[in-house]
Amino acid sequence: MRNIILFATAFASLLASAASATVHKETCSGADTGYKTLNKACANNPSSMMVNCANICTNFDIRTSKCLSWRTQEVASAICTSTGDKMLVRRCDDEQTEFAAQAIEKAREQAEKLSAALNALDLSELDVEAQRRFGYARHIAKGAANWLNHDRQFLCKSSEKTYCSGNLAMAIPLTGGLAAVRLCDAFFNLSVEKAGATIIHEATHSCCATSDREYYDVGPNDPPLSTQNWQNIADTYYYWAIKGLCIPGETECSANAATISEGDNGAASIAVGRGAGGGGGGSW
C-alpha cells in the first residue's frame, strides 16, 4: 500500500510539472508569452510561431516527493496565422515548420482572392449548366477559405510511408469528422505559391468532398481542365490559384480567361473567348 501511495504522489508531481506548461515564441528558450495554451497565444500573437513547453522532471526523489532536476521540453508547436488562428504542426523539423508557415499563409491569401474573384463574376452570359457549375465552385472556394481560417493540423512525418506514396500532400480523417493534412517530403520541394495551392487542393477535399478525378501540372504544357464536373475536382482550385480564373473546355482552359483583371469599379472580370485570340465575348 505504501508503494502505491508513493507512486500516486510521484505521478501527481509529474502531472503538476506538465500542467506548468507555458507558451514561448519560436523556441522554448524564446520569450514567454504569458499564456498556457497555444490557442490564446496565437489569438494574441498573430503571424508568429509558438511552442508549448513543459518542465519535465528528470530526477525525482520518491522519498521526499520532490523533483531534484528538470529539463524543458517542447510539447507542441503552432503556426499562428495573420488572423490569430492556430495551425498545429506536428512531427515537423524546424525547416519544414518554417516552410509550412509560409505555405499556409500563402494558401489563405490565395483562397480569399479566389473566393472573392468567383463571387464578383457576372454569370448572366453563360448557359444554365455553366452557371450551375460556377455557382457550386463559389460554394467550394468559400468552404476552402473558411477551412483555412480555423484551427487545423498539419503533419509531416509518419510511420505509414504509404500515406505519401507519390503524393505532395494528403487529407486524412481525424475523429469527430475533422481532417488533418499530411505534408509529404515532395511538398517541401515546391515553390511557396504551388505549396499554397496544394494546401487549397487538400482544403477542398476536407471541406467539400472534392475528388481527384484529374490533376494539372500548371507547367509550360498545362493539360486542359475537364468539362466533366470540373467544379468538383480539387485540382481545378489548385489550377485557378496559380493561373487565375479561366473557362474549362474540352481542349483548353480558355486562354482569354486565364488572367483576372480589375475594372474601374474593382470588380473581377475575365473575357469569354474561344482560346488564344478568340473573338467575341464580353466580360463576366
C-alpha positions in Angstrom: 0.0 0.0 0.0 2.8 2.4 0.9 4.4 1.9 -2.5 1.1 2.6 -4.2 0.8 5.9 -2.2 4.3 6.9 -3.1 3.7 6.1 -6.8 0.5 8.1 -6.7 2.3 11.0 -5.1 5.1 10.8 -7.7 2.6 10.6 -10.5 0.7 13.7 -9.2 4.0 15.6 -9.1 4.8 14.7 -12.7 1.3 15.8 -13.7 1.9 19.1 -11.9 5.0 19.6 -14.0 3.0 19.0 -17.2 0.4 21.4 -16.0 3.0 24.1 -15.7 3.5 24.1 -19.5 3.9 27.6 -20.9 3.9 29.0 -24.5 7.0 30.7 -25.9 7.8 32.4 -29.1 9.9 30.4 -31.7 11.6 28.0 -29.2 11.4 27.1 -25.5 14.2 29.5 -24.9 12.3 32.3 -26.6 10.2 34.9 -24.9 7.5 33.6 -22.6 4.1 34.8 -23.9 2.4 34.5 -20.5 -0.2 32.1 -21.9 -0.7 28.4 -21.0 -2.3 27.4 -24.3 -1.5 27.7 -28.0 -5.0 29.0 -28.8 -4.7 32.0 -26.5 -1.1 32.7 -27.5 -2.0 32.7 -31.2 -5.0 34.8 -30.7 -2.8 37.5 -29.1 0.3 37.0 -31.3 -0.8 36.7 -34.9 1.8 35.9 -37.6 4.0 34.1 -35.2 5.5 30.7 -34.4 4.6 29.4 -31.0 5.8 26.4 -29.0 4.2 24.9 -25.9 6.9 23.9 -23.4 6.7 21.9 -20.3 9.2 21.3 -17.4 9.9 17.6 -17.3 11.3 16.1 -14.2 14.5 14.2 -14.9 15.4 13.3 -11.3 12.6 12.7 -8.9 13.2 11.9 -5.2 10.4 9.4 -4.3 11.2 9.7 -0.6 10.6 13.4 -0.4 8.2 13.6 -3.4 10.3 16.4 -4.9 11.9 16.9 -8.2 15.6 17.5 -8.0 16.2 18.5 -11.6 14.2 19.5 -14.6 14.6 19.9 -18.4 12.3 22.0 -20.6 10.7 20.1 -23.5 8.7 21.2 -26.4 5.2 19.6 -26.2 3.6 21.0 -29.4 4.1 23.9 -31.8 1.8 26.0 -33.8 1.9 28.4 -36.7 -0.2 31.5 -35.8 -1.8 33.0 -38.9 -2.3 36.7 -39.6 -5.8 36.5 -38.1 -4.6 34.6 -35.0 -5.8 31.1 -36.0 -3.8 28.2 -34.7 -2.3 25.8 -37.3 -0.9 23.0 -35.3 2.2 21.5 -36.8 3.2 18.0 -35.7 6.4 16.0 -36.3 8.0 18.6 -38.5 11.6 19.8 -38.2 12.4 23.5 -38.0 13.0 23.9 -41.7 9.7 22.2 -42.5 7.8 24.2 -40.0 9.1 27.5 -41.4 8.2 26.5 -45.0 4.8 25.2 -43.8 4.1 28.6 -42.2 4.8 30.4 -45.4 2.7 27.9 -47.5 -0.3 28.1 -45.1 -0.3 31.9 -45.2 0.0 31.9 -49.0 -2.9 29.4 -49.2 -5.1 31.7 -47.1 -4.2 34.6 -49.3 -4.9 32.6 -52.5 -8.1 31.1 -51.2 -9.5 34.5 -50.2 -8.6 36.0 -53.5 -10.1 33.1 -55.4 -13.3 33.2 -53.5 -13.7 37.0 -53.9 -13.0 36.7 -57.7 -15.6 34.0 -58.2 -18.2 36.0 -56.2 -17.5 39.1 -58.3 -18.2 37.3 -61.6 -21.3 38.1 -63.6 -22.5 34.7 -64.9 -25.6 36.0 -66.8 -24.0 35.4 -70.2 -23.3 31.8 -69.6 -25.7 28.9 -70.2 -27.7 27.4 -67.3 -25.3 24.4 -66.8 -22.2 26.6 -66.7 -23.9 29.0 -64.3 -24.7 26.0 -62.1 -21.1 24.8 -62.1 -19.7 28.2 -61.3 -22.3 28.6 -58.6 -21.1 25.4 -57.0 -17.5 26.4 -57.5 -18.2 29.6 -55.5 -19.5 27.4 -52.6 -16.4 25.2 -52.6 -14.0 28.2 -52.8 -15.7 29.8 -49.9 -15.6 26.5 -48.0 -11.9 26.2 -48.6 -11.3 29.7 -47.4 -13.3 29.1 -44.3 -11.5 25.8 -43.6 -8.2 27.7 -43.8 -9.4 30.3 -41.3 -9.9 27.9 -38.4 -7.6 25.8 -36.2 -6.2 22.9 -38.3 -3.5 20.3 -38.0 -0.6 19.7 -40.4 1.5 16.6 -40.0 5.0 16.0 -41.5 6.4 12.6 -40.5 4.6 9.3 -40.4 5.5 5.7 -39.8 3.0 4.9 -42.6 5.0 5.5 -45.8 2.0 4.6 -47.9 0.4 7.9 -46.9 2.8 9.8 -49.1 3.5 7.4 -51.9 3.5 9.6 -55.0 1.7 12.5 -53.2 2.6 16.0 -52.3 0.1 16.1 -49.5 -2.9 14.2 -48.3 -6.1 15.0 -46.3 -6.5 12.4 -43.6 -9.6 11.9 -41.4 -9.5 12.6 -37.6 -12.1 11.8 -35.0 -15.2 13.9 -34.8 -15.5 14.4 -38.6 -12.4 16.6 -38.7 -9.5 16.3 -41.1 -5.7 17.0 -41.0 -3.3 17.5 -43.9 -0.3 15.3 -44.2 2.6 17.2 -45.8 4.8 14.8 -47.7 8.5 15.2 -48.5 7.9 16.3 -52.1 5.7 19.2 -50.7 8.8 20.9 -49.3 10.4 21.0 -52.8 7.7 23.2 -54.2 7.6 26.9 -54.6 5.6 28.7 -51.9 3.0 29.6 -54.5 2.5 25.9 -55.5 2.7 24.7 -51.9 -0.1 27.2 -51.0 -2.2 26.0 -54.0 -1.6 22.4 -52.9 -3.0 23.2 -49.4 -6.1 24.7 -51.1 -6.5 21.4 -53.1 -6.4 19.5 -49.8 -8.7 22.0 -48.1 -11.4 21.4 -50.8 -11.2 17.7 -50.0 -11.6 18.4 -46.3 -14.4 21.0 -46.5 -16.4 19.9 -49.5 -15.5 16.3 -50.6 -14.0 17.2 -53.9 -12.5 14.4 -56.0 -9.1 13.6 -57.5 -10.5 12.7 -60.9 -7.8 14.8 -62.7 -4.5 16.6 -61.8 -3.0 19.6 -63.5 0.7 20.3 -63.7 0.4 24.1 -64.2 3.6 23.9 -66.2 4.6 25.0 -69.7 2.3 22.3 -71.2 -0.8 22.5 -69.0 -3.4 19.9 -69.6 -6.9 21.2 -70.1 -9.4 21.4 -67.3 -12.1 18.7 -67.7 -15.6 19.6 -68.8 -16.9 16.7 -66.7 -17.8 18.0 -63.3 -14.7 20.2 -63.2 -16.4 22.2 -60.3 -16.0 19.1 -58.1 -12.3 18.4 -58.9 -9.8 19.5 -56.3 -7.2 20.4 -58.8 -9.5 22.9 -60.5 -8.9 25.1 -57.5 -5.2 24.4 -57.4 -5.1 25.5 -61.1 -7.1 28.6 -60.5 -5.0 29.6 -57.5 -1.9 29.5 -59.7 -3.2 30.6 -63.1 -6.2 32.7 -62.3 -9.8 32.0 -63.3 -10.5 30.5 -66.7 -13.3 28.8 -68.5 -12.8 25.0 -68.6 -13.2 23.4 -72.0 -12.6 20.1 -73.8 -9.2 21.1 -75.2 -8.1 24.0 -73.1 -8.9 26.3 -70.3 -9.7 29.4 -72.4 -6.5 31.5 -72.7 -8.5 34.7 -72.8 -9.9 33.9 -69.5 -6.7 32.9 -67.8 -6.0 36.3 -66.2 -8.2 38.0 -63.7 -8.3 41.8 -64.2 -9.9 44.6 -62.2 -12.2 47.1 -63.9 -12.8 50.7 -62.8 -15.1 49.6 -60.1 -12.7 47.0 -58.8 -14.8 44.0 -59.9 -13.0 41.0 -61.2 -13.7 40.2 -64.9 -12.5 37.6 -67.4 -13.1 37.5 -71.1 -15.4 34.9 -72.5 -13.4 33.7 -75.5 -12.6 30.6 -77.6 -9.0 30.3 -76.6 -5.9 32.5 -77.5 -7.0 35.1 -80.0 -10.7 34.1 -79.7 -13.1 36.7 -80.7 -16.3 37.9 -79.3 -17.4 37.6 -75.7 -17.8 40.2 -73.2 -16.6 40.2 -69.6 -18.2 38.4 -66.7 
